[in-house]
Amino acid sequence: MTKEELLAYLSEGTDEATKTKLNEIFANEAVASRTISLRQQRELDAINSERQQLADALDGLDPQGNPKGYRAWYNKNFPEIQRIQDRVRKYEEKYGTLEAPIVANPANPLPPGKQWTEEDIQREIDKRFLERQAPNITDVLITTGELVQRHMFAGRKSVIPFKELEKKMTEAQKAGQPMTLVQAYEEWDKPERDKEAKLAEDKRVEARVTEELQKRGSTGNGFPGGADMSVGPMSRHSDSDQFDSNALKQDLLNTYISGKAPN
């Protein structure tokens, strides 16, 4: 603020006598200089006060002594800032910056972190397929073929429900008990195997009973072979009417199961 501006500011609203007196005072250079300095200092103090208030709001402490403003935000988000900065650093180590990108080396088209061409990407896909996926696919095909053969040789008439087996495997995986395709098939086929095993055991037992009856000379009608089948007095009143051939078979079966030799 100039001397004239300050004089006009002080004279505003005063009478002529006061204005004249002020003009006389400001005619003294020392007074005018000091007055202007005081006015400037006042304005400077006001600016410094506003600046301090802004600094306190952005970087000061609350009544409890905790940071506030941008300092509080920075303290809260500092770990995330570090993580992002670390990712940026690693990215630039691999690919460079926009101003200085890292160009792939033609002698080594697939070094880590380099720029890949479309052919490079396709070559890497083919390589990973052959190394990781192809062996798994081959194993699945071989296992599936063996299961189909096993199913046919066992005389099964039903179709293998591979979707049901896949569902069993998925559920087992979710339960933390992984299951192979063979294990899923065996679990699905178990009722059929149990049924066949029971039929085979029944046939074996029946054959053994028949063999024992033959050893004892049974003719199949419940009487010993070579016995006189003519009607006699005993046939009317004896206990022969109570003879049960099925009971005899059961007795032979019990003997066979117990392992004791027949009498």
Secondary structure, 3 states (H helix, E strand, C coil): CCHHHHHHHHHCCCCHHHHHHHHHHHHCHHHHHHHHHHHHHHHHHHHHHHHHHHHHHHHCECCCCCECCHHHHHHHHHHHHHHHHHHHHHHHHHHECCCCECCCECCECCCCCCCCCHHHHHHHHHHHHHHHHHHHHHHHHHHHHHHHHHHHHCCCCCCCCHHHHHHHHHHHHHCCCCCCHHHHHHHHHHHHHHHHHHHHHHHHHHHHHHHHHHHCCECCCCCECCCCCCCCCHHHHCHHHHCCHHHHHHHHHHHHHHCCCCC
